[in-house]
């Protein structure tokens, strides 16, 4: 535990020093020399104010013209890149409302334990132990209770007796560790549950090896610090995530960046024109790195590649770890209502201060009780600062909500930032919530119909999948990925166009960027995706199978599929 504290203190000091250098050496200028003509395709503008164009002309980083092909050709010259879409579909670039880019790069660079049984995971860890020195950390991710219902430290103790083992549950809100790891973390039978977390124990009070939310301690934090302090590893992980994004057609992300190192690296990519996805960067409130981000992650208000965004807070945990804060107990854990991260007074103070400073904030709030408490705090701020409902305060996830709170969200100007990937396993929701309550979960369409701004995203890597077309499939069908489970309350299904809108204009609105991106409109940023098929007209169960053939960000072709 002492080693972790020393690492954190050292890391923060180093962050401050290097961030000062980053602040003093920043600079960027947009290249406006290129031009591209796209034509002969099905162009979905996601702009109800314009007619369907025959062609789109890009000049530099912006959309210069939409209209007839004849008029568009008049704008071209010998240097213009012409792209014959050959009937394929052109849409605005996808904007993911909630990402953890560095964690995503790490996640997809490690062994993924998704869909593995407890016994299969033990075998994988045993193999990993053979490649490690005694005492060296073994890490993994994405195990879940669906296929590993009874994880216990004893399995990992046998698999890796000489190494600490730290396996992150797929939501990111729990960890499965072995006895060696518990010892290093200073956790034993007498260790109390930390605020906002749970040390799961057996009938004798002994830790089982499952740590929820803040009980996970600083192990993940220490891993994160090591990643940002190693330039080669840092670059490798960010590059991995950028590759995933562009191949999926994601041209913008709203990212849990948290620290100035990643901001600086993104700017380096931007300056060398290697950055293929736009970033709106968030610090985490009440975090040791919050002040380093605020003081030293410099931003230019005219930079549309790397922007400063809101401040994020956590109101509760996650469904799968039974820490999302509910108004009724979990169906499979009687007496457990989940865990709040803040007291009522603390929550109100955060919201009141943000309203006073006119600072956009968001709360991770999955359970209905958490959502209610956030809205209560916002209502109090609204009464003191009448402009609060113009600040676009957000709530992330909203996996279950009291129906009466939907109108409150609208009245308070709250933006609903949800992730359709949470709909991937209806049976699991029935286990957690019970059948009756599960049918009332994920009321995303009810929120949308009420006139509340809705944005779509992935929460990569908290959810195993992240591809927007798969997300749209979930929103439209509310079925499992293979189609065998669901629909979970078919009245909550979106139309394909509505889902596309939430993934483009909806997400742009959530970050105050609806005038710059989100639709194929003259003057907006030239961020596009070319699809193999028309997602509006294909059978809905095939939407997830549509291929991304090309991704264009800021007038640059950043990805091209072999089939194009």
C-alpha positions in Angstrom: 0.0 0.0 0.0 2.9 2.3 0.8 4.5 1.6 -2.5 1.3 2.6 -4.3 1.1 5.9 -2.4 4.7 6.7 -3.2 4.0 5.9 -6.9 1.0 8.3 -6.9 2.9 11.2 -5.3 5.9 10.7 -7.6 3.7 10.4 -10.6 1.7 13.6 -9.9 4.9 15.6 -9.4 6.3 14.2 -12.7 3.0 15.0 -14.5 3.2 18.6 -13.3 6.8 19.1 -14.5 6.2 17.6 -17.9 2.8 19.2 -18.4 4.5 22.7 -17.9 6.8 21.8 -20.9 3.7 20.7 -22.8 1.9 23.9 -22.1 4.8 26.0 -23.3 5.4 24.1 -26.6 2.0 23.7 -28.0 1.0 25.0 -31.5 -1.0 23.9 -34.5 -2.4 25.2 -37.7 -5.1 23.5 -39.9 -4.1 22.4 -43.4 -6.7 23.7 -45.9 -5.1 22.7 -49.2 -6.9 19.4 -50.0 -10.2 18.9 -51.8 -12.4 15.9 -52.2 -15.5 15.2 -54.3 -17.9 12.4 -53.2 -20.7 11.4 -55.6 -23.0 8.7 -57.0 -24.0 7.4 -53.6 -26.8 7.3 -51.0 -26.1 10.4 -49.0 -27.8 10.5 -45.6 -27.1 14.1 -44.3 -28.9 13.8 -40.9 -29.9 17.4 -41.6 -33.7 17.8 -42.0 -33.3 21.4 -43.4 -31.5 20.4 -46.6 -32.6 18.3 -49.5 -30.8 15.0 -50.4 -27.7 16.0 -52.3 -26.1 14.2 -55.3 -22.6 15.2 -54.3 -20.5 16.6 -51.5 -17.4 18.7 -52.0 -14.8 19.1 -49.3 -12.3 21.9 -49.2 -9.7 21.6 -46.6 -11.2 20.4 -43.4 -14.8 21.6 -44.1 -17.8 20.8 -46.2 -17.8 23.4 -48.9 -20.8 22.4 -50.9 -23.7 19.9 -51.0 -26.0 19.7 -54.0 -26.0 18.6 -57.6 -23.1 16.8 -59.1 -23.0 19.2 -62.0 -22.5 22.2 -59.7 -20.0 20.3 -57.6 -17.8 19.5 -60.5 -17.5 23.2 -61.3 -15.6 23.5 -58.0 -13.0 20.8 -58.7 -9.5 21.2 -60.2 -6.7 18.9 -61.1 -5.7 18.2 -57.5 -9.2 17.2 -56.3 -9.6 13.6 -55.1 -12.8 12.2 -56.7 -14.6 9.3 -54.9 -17.2 7.5 -56.8 -19.4 5.9 -54.1 -20.9 3.5 -56.6 -24.2 3.4 -54.7 -22.8 3.0 -51.3 -24.0 5.0 -48.3 -22.4 8.2 -47.0 -23.2 9.3 -43.4 -21.7 11.8 -40.9 -18.9 10.4 -38.8 -19.9 8.6 -35.6 -19.4 10.5 -32.4 -18.9 8.2 -29.4 -20.3 10.0 -26.3 -18.2 8.1 -23.7 -14.8 6.5 -24.2 -11.8 5.6 -22.1 -9.2 5.7 -24.9 -6.0 4.8 -23.0 -7.9 2.0 -21.1 -9.3 0.8 -24.4 -5.8 0.5 -25.9 -4.7 -1.4 -22.8 -7.8 -3.6 -22.8 -7.4 -4.7 -26.4 -3.7 -5.3 -25.9 -4.2 -7.9 -23.1 -5.8 -11.3 -22.9 -9.5 -10.8 -22.9 -11.4 -13.1 -20.5 -14.9 -12.4 -21.9 -17.2 -15.4 -22.0 -14.7 -17.6 -20.2 -15.7 -19.8 -17.3 -13.9 -19.5 -13.9 -12.0 -22.7 -14.7 -10.9 -21.5 -18.1 -9.7 -18.2 -16.6 -7.6 -20.1 -14.1 -5.9 -22.0 -16.9 -5.1 -18.8 -18.7 -3.7 -17.3 -15.6 -1.6 -20.4 -15.0 -0.1 -20.0 -18.4 0.5 -16.3 -17.8 2.3 -17.2 -14.6 4.8 -19.3 -16.5 5.9 -16.2 -18.5 6.3 -14.0 -15.4 8.9 -13.6 -12.7 7.9 -14.3 -9.1 6.2 -11.2 -7.7 5.4 -9.8 -11.1 1.8 -8.6 -11.6 -0.5 -10.7 -13.8 -3.4 -8.6 -15.1 -6.4 -9.4 -17.2 -9.8 -8.0 -18.0 -13.5 -8.6 -19.0 -14.4 -11.6 -17.0 -18.1 -11.6 -15.9 -20.5 -13.4 -13.7 -22.6 -14.7 -16.6 -20.0 -17.3 -17.4 -18.0 -17.2 -14.2 -20.6 -17.0 -11.5 -18.5 -17.9 -8.5 -15.0 -16.3 -8.8 -12.9 -16.9 -5.8 -9.3 -16.1 -4.8 -8.5 -19.8 -4.2 -8.7 -20.5 -8.0 -6.2 -17.8 -8.7 -4.0 -18.8 -5.7 -3.6 -22.2 -7.2 -3.0 -20.9 -10.7 -0.4 -18.3 -9.7 0.8 -18.8 -6.2 3.9 -16.7 -6.6 2.4 -13.7 -8.4 -0.2 -11.0 -7.5 -3.2 -11.3 -9.8 -5.6 -8.5 -10.7 -8.4 -9.2 -13.1 -10.8 -6.4 -13.9 -14.5 -7.3 -14.4 -15.9 -6.2 -17.7 -17.7 -3.2 -16.3 -14.5 -1.8 -14.8 -16.2 -1.6 -11.4 -14.9 -4.7 -9.8 -11.8 -6.8 -9.6 -11.0 -10.5 -8.9 -7.7 -10.9 -7.1 -5.7 -13.6 -5.4 -4.4 -13.8 -1.9 -1.0 -12.4 -2.9 -2.7 -9.3 -4.3 -4.8 -8.9 -1.2 -1.7 -8.9 0.9 0.0 -6.3 -1.3 -3.1 -4.1 -1.0 -3.2 -4.5 2.8 -6.7 -6.1 2.8 -7.6 -8.8 5.3 -10.6 -9.9 7.4 -10.4 -6.8 9.6 -10.2 -4.3 6.7 -13.4 -2.1 6.6 -15.2 -1.4 3.4 -14.0 1.9 2.0 -16.4 4.7 1.2 -18.1 3.9 -2.1 -16.8 0.3 -2.3 -17.3 -3.2 -1.1 -14.9 -6.0 -0.1 -16.9 -9.1 -0.8 -16.6 -11.6 2.1 -17.6 -15.2 2.8 -19.7 -16.4 5.7 -16.7 -16.2 8.0 -15.9 -12.6 7.1 -12.9 -13.5 5.0 -12.3 -11.6 1.7 -13.3 -13.8 -1.3 -11.0 -11.9 -3.7 -13.8 -9.8 -5.2 -13.3 -6.0 -4.8 -16.0 -3.6 -5.9 -15.6 0.0 -7.0 -13.3 2.0 -4.6 -12.3 -1.2 -2.8 -10.2 -1.9 -6.0 -7.8 0.5 -4.5 -4.9 1.9 -6.4 -3.8 -1.1 -8.3 -5.6 0.0 -11.5 -4.4 3.6 -10.8 -0.8 2.4 -10.5 -1.1 0.5 -13.8 -2.6 3.7 -15.4 0.3 5.8 -14.1 2.9 3.4 -15.4 1.3 3.6 -18.8 1.4 7.3 -19.1 4.9 7.5 -17.7 6.3 5.2 -20.4 6.4 7.1 -23.7 6.7 4.0 -25.9 3.9 2.1 -24.1 1.7 5.2 -23.9 2.0 5.8 -27.7 1.4 2.1 -28.4 -1.8 2.0 -26.4 -3.2 5.3 -27.9 -2.3 4.1 -31.4 -4.1 0.8 -30.8 -7.3 2.7 -29.8 -7.1 5.1 -32.7 -6.9 2.2 -35.1 -10.0 0.7 -33.5 -11.9 4.0 -33.8 -11.1 4.7 -37.5 -11.9 1.2 -38.6 -15.3 1.5 -36.9 -16.1 4.9 -38.4 -15.7 6.8 -35.2 -14.5 10.3 -36.1 -15.1 11.9 -32.7 -14.9 10.7 -29.1 -15.8 12.3 -25.8 -13.0 10.9 -23.7 -12.3 10.2 -20.0 -8.7 11.5 -20.6 -8.1 12.7 -17.0 -4.4 13.8 -17.3 -2.2 16.1 -19.4 0.1 13.4 -20.7 -2.5 12.0 -23.1 -3.6 15.5 -24.1 0.0 16.3 -25.1 0.4 13.0 -27.0 -2.9 13.6 -28.9 -1.6 17.1 -29.9 1.6 15.5 -31.2 -0.5 13.2 -33.3 -2.6 16.2 -34.5 0.4 18.3 -35.4 1.8 15.4 -37.5 -1.6 14.8 -39.1 -1.7 11.3 -37.6 -4.7 12.0 -35.4 -7.6 10.2 -37.1 -10.3 10.9 -34.4 -11.3 14.2 -32.7 -11.1 14.3 -28.9 -13.1 16.2 -26.3 -11.1 15.5 -23.2 -12.5 15.2 -19.7 -10.9 15.4 -16.3 -12.4 13.4 -13.4 -13.6 15.5 -10.5 -12.2 14.7 -7.1 -9.3 12.9 -8.6 -5.6 13.4 -7.7 -4.9 14.2 -11.4 -7.8 16.7 -11.7 -5.6 19.7 -10.9 -2.8 18.6 -13.1 -5.3 18.3 -16.0 -6.9 21.7 -15.2 -3.7 23.6 -14.8 -1.5 22.1 -17.5 -3.6 20.5 -20.2 -3.8 23.6 -22.4 -6.4 23.9 -25.0 -7.1 26.3 -27.9 -10.8 27.2 -28.3 -10.4 27.1 -32.1 -8.9 23.6 -32.1 -11.5 21.1 -33.2 -9.1 18.1 -32.8 -8.2 18.2 -29.1 -10.8 20.1 -27.0 -11.4 20.6 -23.3 -14.8 19.1 -22.2 -16.8 18.7 -19.1 -15.8 17.4 -15.6 -17.0 13.9 -14.8 -18.2 12.5 -11.4 -19.4 9.1 -10.3 -22.8 8.9 -8.5 -22.8 5.1 -8.2 -21.2 1.8 -9.5 -22.4 -0.8 -12.0 -25.2 -3.3 -12.5 -23.0 -6.3 -12.9 -21.1 -5.7 -9.7 -24.3 -4.9 -7.8 -23.0 -1.5 -6.9 -25.3 0.7 -9.1 -27.5 2.5 -6.6 -31.1 1.2 -6.8 -34.4 2.2 -5.1 -35.2 -1.5 -4.7 -32.8 -4.3 -3.7 -31.1 -6.5 -6.3 -33.2 -9.6 -7.2 -30.2 -12.0 -6.7 -28.7 -10.2 -3.6 -31.5 -9.4 -1.1 -30.7 -6.5 1.1 -28.2 -5.0 -1.4 -29.3 -1.7 -2.9 -25.9 -0.8 -4.4 -23.6 2.1 -3.3 -23.7 5.8 -3.6 -20.4 7.5 -4.2 -21.3 10.8 -2.4 -23.5 11.9 0.5 -26.5 14.1 -0.4 -24.6 17.1 0.8 -21.5 16.3 -1.2 -23.6 15.8 -4.3 -25.4 19.1 -3.9 -22.1 20.9 -3.3 -20.6 19.6 -6.5 -23.6 20.5 -8.6 -24.1 23.9 -7.0 -20.5 24.9 -7.6 -20.7 23.8 -11.2 -23.8 25.8 -11.8 -22.3 28.8 -10.1 -19.2 28.6 -12.4 -21.3 27.7 -15.4 -19.2 24.6 -15.9 -20.7 21.6 -17.7 -20.5 18.4 -15.6 -21.7 14.9 -16.0 -22.5 12.1 -13.5 -22.1 8.4 -14.1 -25.5 7.3 -12.7 -26.7 3.8 -13.6 -29.2 3.0 -10.9 -32.6 4.7 -10.5 -31.8 6.0 -7.0 -28.6 7.5 -8.3 -30.4 9.3 -11.1 -33.0 10.6 -8.7 -30.4 12.0 -6.3 -28.5 13.7 -9.1 -31.7 15.3 -10.4 -32.6 16.5 -6.8 -29.2 18.2 -6.6 -29.7 19.9 -10.0 -33.1 21.1 -9.0 -31.7 22.8 -6.0 -29.0 24.4 -8.2 -31.6 25.5 -10.7 -33.5 27.3 -8.0 -30.4 29.3 -7.1 -28.9 29.8 -10.5 -31.7 30.0 -13.2 -29.2 29.4 -16.0 -28.5 25.9 -14.9 -30.9 24.3 -17.4 -28.8 25.8 -20.2 -25.5 24.2 -19.2 -26.4 20.8 -20.6 -25.5 18.9 -17.5 -25.3 15.2 -18.5 -26.1 11.9 -16.9 -24.1 9.0 -18.3 -25.7 5.5 -18.7 -29.2 5.8 -17.0 -29.7 2.1 -17.2 -32.8 2.2 -15.0 -34.9 5.3 -14.2 -38.0 6.2 -12.3 -40.5 7.1 -15.1 -41.4 10.2 -13.1 -37.8 11.4 -13.4 -38.0 11.6 -17.2 -40.0 14.8 -17.2 -37.7 16.2 -14.5 -34.7 15.6 -16.8 -36.4 17.5 -19.6 -37.3 20.4 -17.3 -33.7 20.6 -16.0 -32.2 20.5 -19.5 -30.3 17.3 -18.8 -28.7 15.4 -21.7 -29.1 11.6 -21.6 -25.8 10.0 -22.7 -26.5 6.3 -23.0 -24.8 3.3 -24.4 -26.9 0.8 -26.4 -24.3 -1.9 -25.8 -25.8 -2.4 -22.3 -28.7 -4.1 -24.0 -26.5 -7.1 -25.1 -27.7 -9.6 -22.5 -31.4 -9.4 -21.5 -31.2 -12.6 -19.4 -28.5 -11.1 -17.2 -30.8 -8.1 -16.5 -33.6 -10.4 -15.4 -31.2 -12.1 -13.0 -30.1 -8.8 -11.5 -33.4 -6.9 -11.4 -36.1 -9.6 -11.7 -38.2 -10.0 -14.8 -40.7 -7.3 -14.1 -38.2 -4.6 -13.3 -35.9 -5.7 -16.2 -38.7 -4.8 -18.6 -38.6 -1.3 -17.3 -34.8 -0.9 -17.7 -33.0 1.0 -20.4 -35.9 3.4 -21.1 -33.7 5.2 -23.7 -36.5 5.6 -26.3 -39.0 6.9 -23.7 -36.4 9.5 -22.8 -35.9 10.4 -26.5 -39.7 10.6 -27.1 -40.0 13.0 -24.2 -37.9 15.5 -26.1 -34.7 15.0 -24.0 -31.5 15.2 -26.0 -30.1 11.7 -26.3 -26.5 10.8 -27.3 -25.1 7.4 -28.1 -21.7 5.9 -27.3 -19.9 2.8 -26.1 -18.1 3.4 -22.8 -15.2 1.4 -24.3 -13.8 -0.7 -22.7 -16.4 -1.0 -19.9 -18.5 -2.7 -22.6 -16.6 -5.4 -24.6 -17.9 -4.1 -27.9 -17.8 -0.5 -29.2 -18.6 -0.5 -33.0 -21.4 2.1 -33.6 -23.2 -0.1 -36.2 -23.5 -2.8 -33.5 -24.7 -0.2 -31.1 -27.4 0.9 -33.6 -28.4 -2.7 -34.0 -28.9 -3.0 -30.2 -30.9 0.2 -30.1 -33.1 -0.9 -32.9 -33.7 -4.5 -32.0 -33.0 -4.6 -28.2 -31.8 -8.2 -28.8 -28.6 -10.0 -27.9 -25.8 -9.9 -30.4 -26.7 -13.3 -31.8 -30.4 -12.5 -31.8 -31.5 -15.3 -29.6 -32.4 -13.2 -26.5 -34.9 -10.3 -26.5 -36.3 -8.0 -27.4 -36.2 -6.5 -24.0 -39.3 -4.3 -24.1 -39.8 -3.8 -27.8 -41.7 -0.5 -27.2 -38.3 1.0 -26.4 -36.8 0.2 -29.9 -35.5 3.1 -32.0 -35.8 3.4 -35.7 -32.5 3.1 -37.6 -32.6 6.8 -38.5 -33.3 7.9 -34.9 -30.4 5.7 -33.7 -28.1 7.2 -36.3 -29.2 10.7 -35.2 -28.3 9.9 -31.6 -24.9 8.7 -32.7 -24.2 11.9 -34.7 -26.2 15.0 -34.0 -27.2 13.8 -30.6 -23.6 13.3 -29.5 -22.5 16.6 -31.0 -25.2 18.4 -29.0 -24.0 16.7 -25.8 -20.6 18.4 -26.3 -21.9 21.8 -27.5 -20.7 21.0 -31.1 -23.9 20.7 -33.0 -23.0 23.7 -35.2 -19.6 22.1 -36.1 -20.3 18.4 -36.7 -23.0 15.7 -36.6 -24.5 16.2 -40.0 -23.5 16.6 -43.7 -24.1 20.3 -43.8 -22.3 23.1 -45.7 -19.7 24.7 -43.4 -19.4 21.9 -40.9 -16.3 19.8 -40.4 -15.8 17.2 -43.1 -16.2 14.0 -41.0 -17.8 11.1 -42.9 -18.2 7.4 -43.1 -18.8 5.3 -46.2 -20.9 2.2 -45.5 -21.3 -0.9 -47.6 -25.1 -0.8 -47.2 -27.9 1.5 -46.3 -28.5 1.1 -42.6 -31.9 2.7 -43.0 -33.3 0.1 -45.4 -31.5 -3.2 -44.7 -33.2 -5.8 -42.5 -32.6 -4.5 -38.9 -30.9 -7.7 -37.8 -28.2 -7.1 -40.5 -27.2 -3.6 -39.4 -24.4 -4.9 -37.3 -22.9 -6.7 -40.3 -22.6 -3.6 -42.5 -19.0 -2.8 -43.3 -17.2 0.5 -42.7 -15.5 1.0 -46.1 -13.9 4.4 -45.6 -13.5 7.0 -42.8 -12.8 10.6 -43.5 -11.9 13.0 -40.7 -11.3 16.7 -41.3 -11.1 16.1 -45.0 -8.5 13.4 -44.7 -9.0 9.8 -45.7 -7.9 8.1 -42.5 -9.1 4.6 -43.2 -10.0 2.6 -46.3 -11.3 -1.0 -46.3 -9.8 -3.5 -48.8 -13.3 -3.9 -50.3 -13.6 -0.2 -51.4 
